[in-house]
């Protein structure tokens, strides 16, 4: 209920936002269900920029859909992060979600729409710029995941705040 109230207030004032699905290490964690609920209950255009690798006690990291790399935590406190290729059993899902990401950003951004219609794949920098423009315009809500208690996913979230949300100079008061 509180999330819905805050969401409506942010929508009323045109505040750009992103979402963080926390507690991925807790029993019952379901990233995809949360994304679906954001779309249904909040009327969001929730677009995952990460996919979890595992859930509950098996949560070990996330797939970065912009970089198309797996971020695996090597310790229980989230202080050692290893970036590697996406595991084979998750590759098809990651590619499908990457395609959905590019499509969603292209629908919200004219520069990427032209590239998309011409069959060109955007570079990482072009995609990040498109995500930023679409987020600031309120056309998409990037979604991230992690477990803050174990410090897993926090640094990528902070990086996303810098990369995708506006500075005070970018938007009116």
BATOR-854820 format. One record per residue (C-alpha): x, y, z; residue number from 1. Coordinates in steps of 0.25 Angstrom, whole numbers, plus 5000, padded with zeros to 4 digits. Example, Ala and Ser with C-alpha at 12.3 -4.5 7.8 and 13.67 -1.06 7.14 Angstrom:
% residues 2
@px=5049	py=4982	pz=5031	seq=1
@px=5055	py=4996	pz=5029	seq=2
% end
This chain:
% residues 173
@px=5000	py=5000	pz=5000	seq=1
@px=5011	py=5010	pz=5003	seq=2
@px=5018	py=5007	pz=4990	seq=3
@px=5005	py=5010	pz=4983	seq=4
@px=5003	py=5023	pz=4990	seq=5
@px=5018	py=5028	pz=4987	seq=6
@px=5016	py=5023	pz=4973	seq=7
@px=5004	py=5032	pz=4971	seq=8
@px=5010	py=5044	pz=4977	seq=9
@px=5023	py=5042	pz=4968	seq=10
@px=5014	py=5041	pz=4956	seq=11
@px=5006	py=5053	pz=4960	seq=12
@px=5019	py=5062	pz=4961	seq=13
@px=5026	py=5055	pz=4949	seq=14
@px=5037	py=5050	pz=4957	seq=15
@px=5046	py=5040	pz=4949	seq=16
@px=5048	py=5027	pz=4956	seq=17
@px=5054	py=5013	pz=4956	seq=18
@px=5051	py=5001	pz=4964	seq=19
@px=5059	py=4992	pz=4972	seq=20
@px=5054	py=4978	pz=4976	seq=21
@px=5061	py=4976	pz=4990	seq=22
@px=5062	py=4963	pz=4998	seq=23
@px=5064	py=4954	pz=4987	seq=24
@px=5071	py=4944	pz=4997	seq=25
@px=5058	py=4943	pz=5005	seq=26
@px=5048	py=4931	pz=5004	seq=27
@px=5038	py=4934	pz=4994	seq=28
@px=5046	py=4944	pz=4986	seq=29
@px=5040	py=4945	pz=4972	seq=30
@px=5046	py=4956	pz=4963	seq=31
@px=5037	py=4953	pz=4951	seq=32
@px=5025	py=4954	pz=4959	seq=33
@px=5029	py=4967	pz=4965	seq=34
@px=5031	py=4973	pz=4951	seq=35
@px=5018	py=4968	pz=4947	seq=36
@px=5011	py=4974	pz=4959	seq=37
@px=5018	py=4987	pz=4956	seq=38
@px=5011	py=4987	pz=4942	seq=39
@px=4998	py=4983	pz=4947	seq=40
@px=4996	py=4990	pz=4960	seq=41
@px=5004	py=5003	pz=4957	seq=42
@px=5002	py=5004	pz=4942	seq=43
@px=5017	py=5005	pz=4941	seq=44
@px=5025	py=5002	pz=4929	seq=45
@px=5035	py=4993	pz=4937	seq=46
@px=5047	py=4989	pz=4929	seq=47
@px=5057	py=4980	pz=4935	seq=48
@px=5071	py=4984	pz=4934	seq=49
@px=5076	py=4972	pz=4942	seq=50
@px=5071	py=4958	pz=4944	seq=51
@px=5074	py=4950	pz=4957	seq=52
@px=5083	py=4938	pz=4957	seq=53
@px=5076	py=4929	pz=4966	seq=54
@px=5066	py=4933	pz=4977	seq=55
@px=5065	py=4931	pz=4992	seq=56
@px=5077	py=4924	pz=4998	seq=57
@px=5082	py=4921	pz=4984	seq=58
@px=5083	py=4936	pz=4980	seq=59
@px=5097	py=4938	pz=4976	seq=60
@px=5097	py=4951	pz=4967	seq=61
@px=5090	py=4957	pz=4955	seq=62
@px=5091	py=4958	pz=4940	seq=63
@px=5093	py=4972	pz=4934	seq=64
@px=5085	py=4973	pz=4922	seq=65
@px=5092	py=4985	pz=4917	seq=66
@px=5106	py=4980	pz=4918	seq=67
@px=5101	py=4965	pz=4915	seq=68
@px=5110	py=4960	pz=4926	seq=69
@px=5107	py=4952	pz=4939	seq=70
@px=5111	py=4959	pz=4952	seq=71
@px=5114	py=4948	pz=4962	seq=72
@px=5117	py=4950	pz=4977	seq=73
@px=5128	py=4942	pz=4982	seq=74
@px=5126	py=4944	pz=4997	seq=75
@px=5114	py=4945	pz=5006	seq=76
@px=5115	py=4960	pz=5009	seq=77
@px=5115	py=4965	pz=4994	seq=78
@px=5129	py=4971	pz=4995	seq=79
@px=5135	py=4962	pz=4984	seq=80
@px=5128	py=4963	pz=4971	seq=81
@px=5133	py=4956	pz=4959	seq=82
@px=5128	py=4960	pz=4945	seq=83
@px=5127	py=4948	pz=4935	seq=84
@px=5120	py=4942	pz=4923	seq=85
@px=5105	py=4939	pz=4925	seq=86
@px=5104	py=4924	pz=4929	seq=87
@px=5099	py=4915	pz=4918	seq=88
@px=5086	py=4911	pz=4925	seq=89
@px=5082	py=4926	pz=4926	seq=90
@px=5087	py=4931	pz=4913	seq=91
@px=5074	py=4930	pz=4905	seq=92
@px=5066	py=4936	pz=4916	seq=93
@px=5076	py=4948	pz=4916	seq=94
@px=5075	py=4950	pz=4901	seq=95
@px=5060	py=4950	pz=4901	seq=96
@px=5060	py=4960	pz=4912	seq=97
@px=5071	py=4968	pz=4905	seq=98
@px=5062	py=4969	pz=4893	seq=99
@px=5050	py=4973	pz=4901	seq=100
@px=5059	py=4984	pz=4907	seq=101
@px=5064	py=4989	pz=4894	seq=102
@px=5049	py=4989	pz=4889	seq=103
@px=5044	py=4997	pz=4901	seq=104
@px=5055	py=5007	pz=4900	seq=105
@px=5053	py=5008	pz=4885	seq=106
@px=5038	py=5011	pz=4887	seq=107
@px=5041	py=5022	pz=4896	seq=108
@px=5053	py=5028	pz=4889	seq=109
@px=5053	py=5034	pz=4874	seq=110
@px=5068	py=5032	pz=4873	seq=111
@px=5068	py=5017	pz=4876	seq=112
@px=5055	py=5015	pz=4869	seq=113
@px=5062	py=5018	pz=4856	seq=114
@px=5073	py=5009	pz=4859	seq=115
@px=5063	py=4998	pz=4863	seq=116
@px=5055	py=4999	pz=4850	seq=117
@px=5067	py=4998	pz=4842	seq=118
@px=5071	py=4986	pz=4849	seq=119
@px=5084	py=4992	pz=4856	seq=120
@px=5087	py=4988	pz=4870	seq=121
@px=5091	py=5000	pz=4879	seq=122
@px=5104	py=5000	pz=4885	seq=123
@px=5105	py=5000	pz=4901	seq=124
@px=5106	py=5015	pz=4901	seq=125
@px=5095	py=5018	pz=4892	seq=126
@px=5086	py=5008	pz=4900	seq=127
@px=5090	py=5015	pz=4913	seq=128
@px=5087	py=5029	pz=4907	seq=129
@px=5073	py=5024	pz=4902	seq=130
@px=5070	py=5018	pz=4915	seq=131
@px=5073	py=5031	pz=4922	seq=132
@px=5065	py=5039	pz=4913	seq=133
@px=5053	py=5029	pz=4914	seq=134
@px=5054	py=5029	pz=4929	seq=135
@px=5055	py=5044	pz=4931	seq=136
@px=5043	py=5045	pz=4922	seq=137
@px=5035	py=5035	pz=4930	seq=138
@px=5033	py=5026	pz=4919	seq=139
@px=5040	py=5014	pz=4925	seq=140
@px=5044	py=5010	pz=4939	seq=141
@px=5057	py=5002	pz=4940	seq=142
@px=5056	py=4990	pz=4950	seq=143
@px=5068	py=4985	pz=4957	seq=144
@px=5070	py=4974	pz=4968	seq=145
@px=5078	py=4970	pz=4980	seq=146
@px=5079	py=4968	pz=4995	seq=147
@px=5083	py=4980	pz=5002	seq=148
@px=5085	py=4973	pz=5015	seq=149
@px=5096	py=4965	pz=5009	seq=150
@px=5101	py=4977	pz=5000	seq=151
@px=5098	py=4969	pz=4987	seq=152
@px=5093	py=4978	pz=4976	seq=153
@px=5095	py=4991	pz=4984	seq=154
@px=5107	py=4997	pz=4976	seq=155
@px=5100	py=4994	pz=4962	seq=156
@px=5088	py=5001	pz=4968	seq=157
@px=5096	py=5013	pz=4972	seq=158
@px=5103	py=5013	pz=4958	seq=159
@px=5089	py=5013	pz=4952	seq=160
@px=5084	py=5025	pz=4960	seq=161
@px=5096	py=5033	pz=4954	seq=162
@px=5094	py=5027	pz=4940	seq=163
@px=5079	py=5028	pz=4938	seq=164
@px=5073	py=5038	pz=4947	seq=165
@px=5074	py=5053	pz=4945	seq=166
@px=5083	py=5062	pz=4953	seq=167
@px=5076	py=5074	pz=4959	seq=168
@px=5081	py=5082	pz=4947	seq=169
@px=5074	py=5073	pz=4937	seq=170
@px=5059	py=5076	pz=4942	seq=171
@px=5051	py=5087	pz=4947	seq=172
@px=5049	py=5089	pz=4962	seq=173
% end
